[in-house]
Amino acid sequence: MGKINGFIDTPRKTSAEAEPLARLANFNEFHDWLPRAEQQAQAGRCMDCGVPFCQAGLTLGGAASGCPLHNLIPEWNELVWRGKWELALRRLLATNRFAEFTSRVCPALCEAGCTCGEVTGSPVTVRENEHAIIETGYAKGWVTAAPPPARTGKSVAVIGSGPAGLAVADYLNKRGHAVTVYEREDRPGGLLMYGIPNMKLEKRVIDRRIRIMQAEGVEFLTGMDVGRTVDAAEVMAHHDAVVLCCGAKQPRDLDVPGRDAAGIHFAVDYLAGATRALLDGTAPAVSAEGRQVLVIGGGDTGNDCQGTALRQGCAGLLALEMMPEPPAARAAANPWPEWPRVKKTDYGQTECAARFGGDPRVYQTTVKEFRKDESGQLTGAVIARLRPETDPDTGRTRMVPTGEEFEYPCQLALIAAGFTGCESYTADAFGVGLTARGCVAAEDYAAGTEKVFACGDMRRGQSLVVWALREGRDCAARVDRYLMGYTNL
């Protein structure tokens, strides 16, 4: 499979990125994708490795390994290398209906599990091959609306239009059920639309897919906040099944003095406001322009806050990371093909280094107190340094203050400290219970209330887009079995 000696003869090559300072001038995607011929050569590096961990989607030693969707990666790499792009598209869509999203925002669990990467240190460019396949499909007119040939007479309500909601809606609609998606925001897309900045996922990409789903028969209703402005009982009465896909958007807060200062915002609200303003052509309600910015928390959300604040013209930026700095290479306890728990420098840190001369992250730190002036406006934060300590009772590592502190003057603080589960009002409205983690308690996707199901982050907690798509796909089969007594999904 693949080109003989391809992984030896062809060096790994990925898309070029616009220069950091140049791309700060706008919110556009900044990758210059490889020409098709070069992408074909990259696909030829994929060999018949015997055990394709890239598509395994396993959990090994507590860490994920490979694609949760079980994408048929060696198969479509082979087809791309041979120039059979339409066949490659068919193999890709067999497991992933939304490759235009994953090829842009997925951290590429597949590449971390690539055998070629372990042997040569240079994995196959799986994610960019995927991007080339789906975008070639759109360019050639191969990705078009395909309504189901017949309808079952069954009706399903999907609450939330993030990646899990889109996936479950797509599969159930293709099965022939009438699907209505209820979205509380003014545009469909959920996390994809308002949680991921435009420079990572341009919103035209989402709109393009929504138009196809609408042409296939999926109905999208926006401005419908089920459980608040829309009665859950009425939704239940009009549909044969309901699927809750509202995400895990309840942010983790900080309980420190001065938290009530004006100028402190949750990261998810800040990012949503920035995207909404960009799409509406208006000024954002909260802007970093001319301000010293403090980002509290790392991960993708913290990185996205950094990139957004830089594009808005912040005057300075500091990012706090509670945990110790990760190692540069795999530790012995983190072997391949597990996801590598190593230090990652993302686009936000790269841009900050170009703009201000250094990585904004300060490890083993947290906010002890916020400072504010007489009018209640944020003026700064007292930062406490931390050290790891083993809890004698549990054996787990916890972070405790060292006693060392410093102050950082700032006028905008963004809390990106993770999430504590779903916003409970929709779950309450449908009479379903929550777990200790704040997620819907759903066994095999059934939420405990007749004809109500749950999937995605709302069921499993904050996770990746690719996992939300997997949840949506599996939940669709469960709902179909409930409605029809069997499933062919």
DRENNU-217958 format. One record per residue (C-alpha): residue in one letter; residue number from 0; y negated, x, z negated. Coordinates in nm, 2 decimals, decimal comma, always signed. Layout:
BEGIN
  aa    i       Y       X       Z
   A  NUM       Y       X       Z
...
//
This chain:
BEGIN
  aa    i       Y       X       Z
   M    0   +0,00   +0,00   +0,00
   G    1   -0,34   +0,14   +0,09
   K    2   -0,40   +0,45   +0,29
   I    3   -0,15   +0,73   +0,24
   N    4   -0,34   +0,99   +0,04
   G    5   -0,64   +0,76   +0,03
   F    6   -0,72   +0,83   -0,33
   I    7   -0,71   +1,21   -0,25
   D    8   -0,89   +1,21   +0,08
   T    9   -1,16   +0,95   +0,00
   P   10   -1,39   +1,02   -0,29
   R   11   -1,51   +0,72   -0,49
   K   12   -1,84   +0,59   -0,37
   T   13   -2,04   +0,29   -0,51
   S   14   -2,36   +0,11   -0,41
   A   15   -2,69   +0,29   -0,45
   E   16   -2,94   +0,16   -0,69
   A   17   -3,32   +0,14   -0,64
   E   18   -3,51   +0,40   -0,85
   P   19   -3,56   +0,27   -1,20
   L   20   -3,94   +0,27   -1,19
   A   21   -3,95   +0,11   -0,85
   R   22   -3,73   -0,18   -0,94
   L   23   -3,93   -0,26   -1,25
   A   24   -4,19   -0,41   -1,02
   N   25   -3,98   -0,72   -0,97
   F   26   -3,68   -0,92   -1,09
   N   27   -3,47   -0,88   -0,78
   E   28   -3,12   -0,74   -0,77
   F   29   -3,14   -0,37   -0,71
   H   30   -2,81   -0,26   -0,55
   D   31   -2,79   -0,13   -0,19
   W   32   -2,43   -0,23   -0,11
   L   33   -2,21   +0,00   +0,10
   P   34   -2,18   -0,08   +0,48
   R   35   -1,86   -0,27   +0,56
   A   36   -1,68   +0,04   +0,71
   E   37   -1,74   +0,25   +0,40
   Q   38   -1,62   -0,04   +0,18
   Q   39   -1,30   -0,05   +0,38
   A   40   -1,25   +0,32   +0,32
   Q   41   -1,30   +0,26   -0,05
   A   42   -1,03   -0,01   -0,05
   G   43   -0,79   +0,24   +0,11
   R   44   -0,80   +0,44   -0,22
   C   45   -0,59   +0,16   -0,38
   M   46   -0,22   +0,28   -0,38
   D   47   +0,11   +0,11   -0,45
   C   48   +0,10   +0,22   -0,82
   G   49   +0,41   +0,03   -0,92
   V   50   +0,25   -0,15   -1,22
   P   51   -0,09   -0,29   -1,13
   F   52   -0,26   -0,29   -1,47
   C   53   -0,58   -0,39   -1,28
   Q   54   -0,45   -0,75   -1,25
   A   55   -0,25   -0,77   -1,57
   G   56   -0,50   -0,95   -1,80
   L   57   -0,30   -0,83   -2,10
   T   58   -0,40   -0,77   -2,46
   L   59   -0,27   -0,43   -2,56
   G   60   -0,33   -0,30   -2,91
   G   61   -0,60   -0,56   -2,97
   A   62   -0,79   -0,46   -2,66
   A   63   -0,80   -0,63   -2,32
   S   64   -0,65   -0,46   -2,02
   G   65   -0,70   -0,57   -1,66
   C   66   -0,83   -0,89   -1,50
   P   67   -0,80   -1,21   -1,70
   L   68   -0,78   -1,41   -1,37
   H   69   -0,48   -1,20   -1,25
   N   70   -0,66   -1,14   -0,93
   L   71   -0,43   -1,00   -0,66
   I   72   -0,62   -0,68   -0,64
   P   73   -0,37   -0,45   -0,46
   E   74   -0,31   -0,72   -0,20
   W   75   -0,67   -0,78   -0,10
   N   76   -0,76   -0,41   -0,12
   E   77   -0,48   -0,36   +0,14
   L   78   -0,62   -0,63   +0,36
   V   79   -0,97   -0,49   +0,34
   W   80   -0,86   -0,14   +0,42
   R   81   -0,69   -0,28   +0,73
   G   82   -1,00   -0,48   +0,83
   K   83   -0,84   -0,82   +0,77
   W   84   -1,14   -0,96   +0,58
   E   85   -1,07   -1,33   +0,62
   L   86   -0,71   -1,29   +0,49
   A   87   -0,86   -1,08   +0,20
   L   88   -1,09   -1,37   +0,12
   R   89   -0,80   -1,61   +0,11
   R   90   -0,61   -1,39   -0,14
   L   91   -0,93   -1,35   -0,35
   L   92   -1,00   -1,72   -0,36
   A   93   -0,64   -1,80   -0,46
   T   94   -0,72   -1,68   -0,81
   N   95   -1,10   -1,65   -0,83
   R   96   -1,32   -1,93   -0,68
   F   97   -1,64   -1,77   -0,80
   A   98   -1,62   -1,41   -0,69
   E   99   -1,99   -1,40   -0,61
   F  100   -2,05   -1,42   -0,99
   T  101   -1,78   -1,18   -1,12
   S  102   -1,86   -0,92   -0,86
   R  103   -2,21   -0,90   -1,00
   V  104   -2,18   -0,94   -1,37
   C  105   -1,82   -0,86   -1,48
   P  106   -1,78   -0,53   -1,66
   A  107   -1,48   -0,46   -1,44
   L  108   -1,18   -0,47   -1,68
   C  109   -0,98   -0,42   -1,36
   E  110   -1,13   -0,07   -1,30
   A  111   -1,07   +0,03   -1,66
   G  112   -0,70   -0,05   -1,61
   C  113   -0,68   +0,12   -1,27
   T  114   -0,39   +0,37   -1,25
   C  115   -0,59   +0,58   -1,00
   G  116   -0,87   +0,61   -1,26
   E  117   -0,63   +0,73   -1,52
   V  118   -0,47   +0,99   -1,30
   T  119   -0,78   +1,11   -1,11
   G  120   -1,06   +1,00   -1,34
   S  121   -1,20   +0,80   -1,04
   P  122   -1,08   +0,44   -1,03
   V  123   -1,08   +0,22   -0,72
   T  124   -1,41   +0,04   -0,66
   V  125   -1,25   -0,30   -0,73
   R  126   -1,56   -0,49   -0,82
   E  127   -1,76   -0,38   -0,52
   N  128   -1,46   -0,44   -0,29
   E  129   -1,46   -0,80   -0,43
   H  130   -1,83   -0,83   -0,37
   A  131   -1,79   -0,72   -0,01
   I  132   -1,51   -0,97   +0,05
   I  133   -1,70   -1,28   -0,08
   E  134   -2,03   -1,19   +0,08
   T  135   -1,86   -1,12   +0,41
   G  136   -1,70   -1,46   +0,37
   Y  137   -2,04   -1,62   +0,33
   A  138   -2,19   -1,42   +0,62
   K  139   -1,91   -1,51   +0,85
   G  140   -1,91   -1,88   +0,76
   W  141   -1,57   -1,87   +0,60
   V  142   -1,69   -2,01   +0,27
   T  143   -1,76   -2,37   +0,33
   A  144   -1,73   -2,71   +0,17
   A  145   -1,37   -2,84   +0,17
   P  146   -1,36   -3,19   +0,01
   P  147   -1,02   -3,30   -0,12
   P  148   -0,83   -3,51   +0,14
   A  149   -0,76   -3,79   -0,10
   R  150   -0,89   -3,91   -0,44
   T  151   -0,67   -4,00   -0,74
   G  152   -0,89   -4,27   -0,88
   K  153   -0,94   -4,08   -1,20
   S  154   -1,28   -3,97   -1,34
   V  155   -1,37   -3,67   -1,55
   A  156   -1,69   -3,58   -1,73
   V  157   -1,77   -3,21   -1,77
   I  158   -2,03   -3,13   -2,04
   G  159   -2,20   -2,81   -1,95
   S  160   -2,23   -2,63   -1,62
   G  161   -2,18   -2,27   -1,72
   P  162   -1,89   -2,06   -1,57
   A  163   -1,62   -2,25   -1,76
   G  164   -1,78   -2,59   -1,66
   L  165   -1,81   -2,49   -1,30
   A  166   -1,45   -2,37   -1,29
   V  167   -1,29   -2,67   -1,45
   A  168   -1,51   -2,90   -1,23
   D  169   -1,41   -2,72   -0,91
   Y  170   -1,04   -2,73   -0,98
   L  171   -1,03   -3,09   -1,09
   N  172   -1,24   -3,20   -0,79
   K  173   -1,01   -3,01   -0,55
   R  174   -0,72   -3,20   -0,71
   G  175   -0,89   -3,52   -0,61
   H  176   -1,04   -3,64   -0,94
   A  177   -1,40   -3,77   -0,94
   V  178   -1,60   -3,51   -1,14
   T  179   -1,94   -3,55   -1,30
   V  180   -2,11   -3,25   -1,46
   Y  181   -2,37   -3,32   -1,73
   E  182   -2,62   -3,04   -1,78
   R  183   -2,90   -3,05   -2,04
   E  184   -3,12   -2,80   -1,86
   D  185   -3,33   -2,87   -1,55
   R  186   -3,10   -2,67   -1,33
   P  187   -2,72   -2,64   -1,32
   G  188   -2,55   -2,30   -1,40
   G  189   -2,57   -2,28   -1,78
   L  190   -2,53   -1,92   -1,89
   L  191   -2,53   -1,80   -1,53
   M  192   -2,87   -1,96   -1,47
   Y  193   -3,06   -1,91   -1,79
   G  194   -2,86   -1,65   -1,99
   I  195   -2,82   -1,37   -1,72
   P  196   -3,15   -1,22   -1,58
   N  197   -3,23   -1,25   -1,21
   M  198   -3,19   -0,88   -1,15
   K  199   -2,82   -0,90   -1,24
   L  200   -2,76   -1,24   -1,08
   E  201   -3,01   -1,38   -0,84
   K  202   -3,03   -1,76   -0,88
   R  203   -3,00   -1,82   -0,51
   V  204   -2,64   -1,71   -0,55
   I  205   -2,57   -1,99   -0,80
   D  206   -2,76   -2,25   -0,59
   R  207   -2,55   -2,15   -0,29
   R  208   -2,23   -2,23   -0,48
   I  209   -2,36   -2,55   -0,64
   R  210   -2,45   -2,68   -0,29
   I  211   -2,10   -2,63   -0,18
   M  212   -1,95   -2,80   -0,48
   Q  213   -2,19   -3,10   -0,43
   A  214   -2,08   -3,12   -0,06
   E  215   -1,72   -3,13   -0,19
   G  216   -1,80   -3,43   -0,41
   V  217   -1,89   -3,29   -0,75
   E  218   -2,19   -3,47   -0,90
   F  219   -2,44   -3,27   -1,11
   L  220   -2,67   -3,46   -1,35
   T  221   -2,94   -3,24   -1,50
   G  222   -3,16   -3,31   -1,80
   M  223   -2,86   -3,48   -1,97
   D  224   -2,83   -3,36   -2,32
   V  225   -2,51   -3,53   -2,43
   G  226   -2,50   -3,59   -2,80
   R  227   -2,88   -3,62   -2,82
   T  228   -3,05   -3,80   -2,54
   V  229   -2,73   -3,91   -2,38
   D  230   -2,48   -4,12   -2,59
   A  231   -2,14   -3,95   -2,61
   A  232   -1,97   -4,29   -2,65
   E  233   -2,11   -4,41   -2,32
   V  234   -1,99   -4,10   -2,15
   M  235   -1,64   -4,15   -2,30
   A  236   -1,64   -4,51   -2,18
   H  237   -1,72   -4,42   -1,82
   H  238   -1,46   -4,14   -1,77
   D  239   -1,09   -4,10   -1,81
   A  240   -1,13   -3,75   -1,96
   V  241   -1,41   -3,54   -2,10
   V  242   -1,42   -3,16   -2,10
   L  243   -1,66   -2,98   -2,34
   C  244   -1,80   -2,66   -2,19
   C  245   -2,12   -2,61   -2,38
   G  246   -2,08   -2,24   -2,46
   A  247   -2,13   -2,05   -2,79
   K  248   -2,51   -2,05   -2,80
   Q  249   -2,57   -2,07   -3,17
   P  250   -2,74   -1,73   -3,24
   R  251   -2,68   -1,52   -3,55
   D  252   -3,01   -1,50   -3,74
   L  253   -3,15   -1,24   -3,98
   D  254   -3,22   -1,33   -4,34
   V  255   -3,49   -1,08   -4,43
   P  256   -3,84   -1,10   -4,57
   G  257   -4,10   -1,18   -4,31
   R  258   -3,86   -1,36   -4,08
   D  259   -4,11   -1,64   -4,04
   A  260   -4,36   -1,42   -3,86
   A  261   -4,49   -1,54   -3,53
   G  262   -4,35   -1,31   -3,25
   I  263   -3,98   -1,31   -3,36
   H  264   -3,75   -1,49   -3,11
   F  265   -3,38   -1,52   -3,04
   A  266   -3,28   -1,32   -2,74
   V  267   -3,12   -1,61   -2,56
   D  268   -3,44   -1,82   -2,58
   Y  269   -3,65   -1,53   -2,46
   L  270   -3,42   -1,46   -2,16
   A  271   -3,41   -1,83   -2,07
   G  272   -3,78   -1,86   -2,08
   A  273   -3,83   -1,55   -1,87
   T  274   -3,60   -1,69   -1,60
   R  275   -3,74   -2,04   -1,61
   A  276   -4,10   -1,90   -1,56
   L  277   -3,98   -1,68   -1,27
   L  278   -3,82   -1,98   -1,09
   D  279   -4,11   -2,21   -1,16
   G  280   -4,37   -1,95   -1,07
   T  281   -4,54   -1,98   -1,40
   A  282   -4,63   -1,75   -1,69
   P  283   -4,35   -1,71   -1,95
   A  284   -4,41   -1,88   -2,28
   V  285   -4,31   -1,55   -2,45
   S  286   -4,41   -1,23   -2,27
   A  287   -4,37   -0,86   -2,36
   E  288   -4,67   -0,76   -2,16
   G  289   -4,87   -0,50   -2,35
   R  290   -4,66   -0,53   -2,66
   Q  291   -4,44   -0,30   -2,86
   V  292   -4,10   -0,46   -2,85
   L  293   -3,81   -0,44   -3,10
   V  294   -3,47   -0,54   -2,97
   I  295   -3,23   -0,60   -3,26
   G  296   -2,87   -0,57   -3,14
   G  297   -2,69   -0,42   -2,85
   G  298   -2,44   -0,54   -2,60
   D  299   -2,52   -0,71   -2,27
   T  300   -2,78   -0,94   -2,43
   G  301   -2,97   -0,66   -2,59
   N  302   -2,96   -0,46   -2,27
   D  303   -3,09   -0,77   -2,07
   C  304   -3,38   -0,80   -2,32
   Q  305   -3,47   -0,44   -2,26
   G  306   -3,47   -0,48   -1,88
   T  307   -3,67   -0,80   -1,90
   A  308   -3,93   -0,66   -2,14
   L  309   -3,98   -0,36   -1,92
   R  310   -4,04   -0,58   -1,61
   Q  311   -4,29   -0,79   -1,81
   G  312   -4,48   -0,47   -1,89
   C  313   -4,41   -0,39   -2,25
   A  314   -4,60   -0,10   -2,41
   G  315   -4,30   +0,05   -2,59
   L  316   -3,95   -0,04   -2,68
   L  317   -3,70   +0,03   -2,96
   A  318   -3,34   -0,10   -2,97
   L  319   -3,15   -0,12   -3,30
   E  320   -2,77   -0,08   -3,30
   M  321   -2,60   -0,15   -3,63
   M  322   -2,27   +0,04   -3,56
   P  323   -2,23   +0,42   -3,51
   E  324   -2,28   +0,57   -3,17
   P  325   -1,96   +0,53   -2,97
   P  326   -1,78   +0,84   -2,84
   A  327   -1,84   +0,98   -2,50
   A  328   -1,46   +0,97   -2,42
   R  329   -1,17   +0,77   -2,53
   A  330   -1,04   +0,82   -2,89
   A  331   -0,67   +0,87   -2,95
   A  332   -0,65   +0,52   -3,09
   N  333   -0,79   +0,38   -2,77
   P  334   -0,55   +0,49   -2,49
   W  335   -0,55   +0,38   -2,13
   P  336   -0,51   +0,10   -2,01
   E  337   -0,70   -0,05   -2,29
   W  338   -1,07   -0,12   -2,23
   P  339   -1,25   +0,21   -2,32
   R  340   -1,46   +0,18   -2,63
   V  341   -1,70   +0,45   -2,53
   K  342   -2,08   +0,48   -2,50
   K  343   -2,22   +0,29   -2,21
   T  344   -2,56   +0,35   -2,07
   D  345   -2,66   +0,04   -1,88
   Y  346   -2,95   -0,05   -1,65
   G  347   -3,19   -0,13   -1,93
   Q  348   -3,15   +0,20   -2,11
   T  349   -3,18   +0,39   -1,78
   E  350   -3,50   +0,21   -1,70
   C  351   -3,64   +0,26   -2,04
   A  352   -3,57   +0,63   -2,02
   A  353   -3,75   +0,64   -1,69
   R  354   -4,05   +0,45   -1,82
   F  355   -4,08   +0,59   -2,17
   G  356   -3,89   +0,92   -2,16
   G  357   -3,58   +0,84   -2,37
   D  358   -3,29   +0,61   -2,45
   P  359   -3,44   +0,33   -2,67
   R  360   -3,13   +0,29   -2,89
   V  361   -3,12   +0,40   -3,25
   Y  362   -2,77   +0,37   -3,40
   Q  363   -2,67   +0,28   -3,76
   T  364   -2,99   +0,08   -3,82
   T  365   -3,10   -0,27   -3,91
   V  366   -3,42   -0,46   -4,00
   K  367   -3,49   -0,46   -4,38
   E  368   -3,82   -0,65   -4,35
   F  369   -4,07   -0,77   -4,10
   R  370   -4,44   -0,71   -4,15
   K  371   -4,71   -0,96   -4,06
   D  372   -5,08   -0,99   -4,08
   E  373   -5,29   -1,26   -4,25
   S  374   -5,26   -1,50   -3,96
   G  375   -4,88   -1,47   -3,97
   Q  376   -4,84   -1,26   -3,66
   L  377   -4,57   -0,99   -3,65
   T  378   -4,71   -0,64   -3,68
   G  379   -4,40   -0,43   -3,74
   A  380   -4,07   -0,39   -3,91
   V  381   -3,91   -0,18   -4,18
   I  382   -3,60   -0,03   -4,04
   A  383   -3,31   +0,08   -4,27
   R  384   -3,06   +0,35   -4,18
   L  385   -2,70   +0,27   -4,24
   R  386   -2,37   +0,46   -4,29
   P  387   -2,01   +0,35   -4,25
   E  388   -1,81   +0,29   -4,56
   T  389   -1,45   +0,17   -4,60
   D  390   -1,41   -0,15   -4,80
   P  391   -1,14   -0,06   -5,07
   D  392   -1,01   -0,42   -5,07
   T  393   -0,98   -0,49   -4,70
   G  394   -0,96   -0,14   -4,56
   R  395   -1,22   -0,24   -4,30
   T  396   -1,53   -0,04   -4,22
   R  397   -1,87   -0,19   -4,32
   M  398   -2,22   -0,06   -4,28
   V  399   -2,42   +0,01   -4,60
   P  400   -2,78   +0,13   -4,64
   T  401   -2,84   +0,50   -4,69
   G  402   -3,17   +0,45   -4,86
   E  403   -3,36   +0,61   -4,57
   E  404   -3,61   +0,39   -4,40
   F  405   -3,89   +0,41   -4,14
   E  406   -4,14   +0,17   -3,99
   Y  407   -4,18   +0,06   -3,63
   P  408   -4,50   -0,11   -3,53
   C  409   -4,42   -0,41   -3,30
   Q  410   -4,57   -0,74   -3,19
   L  411   -4,25   -0,89   -3,04
   A  412   -3,90   -0,88   -3,19
   L  413   -3,60   -1,01   -3,01
   I  414   -3,28   -1,09   -3,21
   A  415   -2,97   -1,01   -3,01
   A  416   -2,73   -1,00   -3,30
   G  417   -2,46   -1,21   -3,14
   F  418   -2,35   -1,57   -3,18
   T  419   -2,18   -1,77   -3,45
   G  420   -2,02   -2,04   -3,23
   C  421   -2,13   -2,35   -3,04
   E  422   -2,42   -2,57   -3,12
   S  423   -2,23   -2,83   -3,32
   Y  424   -2,41   -3,15   -3,23
   T  425   -2,21   -3,21   -2,91
   A  426   -1,88   -3,15   -3,08
   D  427   -1,99   -3,38   -3,36
   A  428   -2,09   -3,65   -3,11
   F  429   -1,73   -3,65   -2,97
   G  430   -1,57   -3,63   -3,31
   V  431   -1,40   -3,30   -3,27
   G  432   -1,36   -3,03   -3,54
   L  433   -1,47   -2,67   -3,55
   T  434   -1,29   -2,36   -3,65
   A  435   -1,42   -2,11   -3,92
   R  436   -1,58   -1,92   -3,63
   G  437   -1,79   -2,22   -3,53
   C  438   -1,59   -2,30   -3,21
   V  439   -1,42   -2,62   -3,11
   A  440   -1,07   -2,64   -3,26
   A  441   -0,87   -2,71   -2,94
   E  442   -0,50   -2,64   -2,92
   D  443   -0,39   -2,60   -2,55
   Y  444   -0,74   -2,71   -2,47
   A  445   -0,70   -3,06   -2,63
   A  446   -0,98   -3,10   -2,88
   G  447   -0,80   -3,34   -3,12
   T  448   -0,99   -3,66   -3,00
   E  449   -0,81   -3,87   -2,74
   K  450   -0,90   -3,76   -2,38
   V  451   -1,14   -3,49   -2,50
   F  452   -1,08   -3,13   -2,41
   A  453   -1,27   -2,80   -2,46
   C  454   -1,27   -2,46   -2,29
   G  455   -1,48   -2,15   -2,23
   D  456   -1,69   -1,99   -2,50
   M  457   -1,71   -2,32   -2,68
   R  458   -1,34   -2,29   -2,75
   R  459   -1,28   -1,91   -2,77
   G  460   -1,62   -1,78   -2,88
   Q  461   -1,87   -1,56   -2,71
   S  462   -1,70   -1,37   -2,43
   L  463   -1,72   -1,26   -2,07
   V  464   -1,79   -1,48   -1,76
   V  465   -1,45   -1,38   -1,62
   W  466   -1,28   -1,52   -1,94
   A  467   -1,48   -1,84   -1,91
   L  468   -1,35   -1,88   -1,55
   R  469   -1,00   -1,82   -1,67
   E  470   -1,04   -2,08   -1,94
   G  471   -1,18   -2,34   -1,69
   R  472   -0,89   -2,28   -1,46
   D  473   -0,63   -2,32   -1,72
   C  474   -0,80   -2,62   -1,88
   A  475   -0,82   -2,80   -1,55
   A  476   -0,44   -2,78   -1,52
   R  477   -0,41   -2,92   -1,88
   V  478   -0,65   -3,21   -1,80
   D  479   -0,47   -3,28   -1,47
   R  480   -0,14   -3,31   -1,65
   Y  481   -0,30   -3,55   -1,90
   L  482   -0,43   -3,77   -1,63
   M  483   -0,14   -3,76   -1,38
   G  484   +0,17   -3,68   -1,60
   Y  485   +0,21   -3,35   -1,40
   T  486   +0,00   -3,09   -1,24
   N  487   +0,00   -2,89   -0,92
   L  488   -0,30   -2,68   -1,02
//
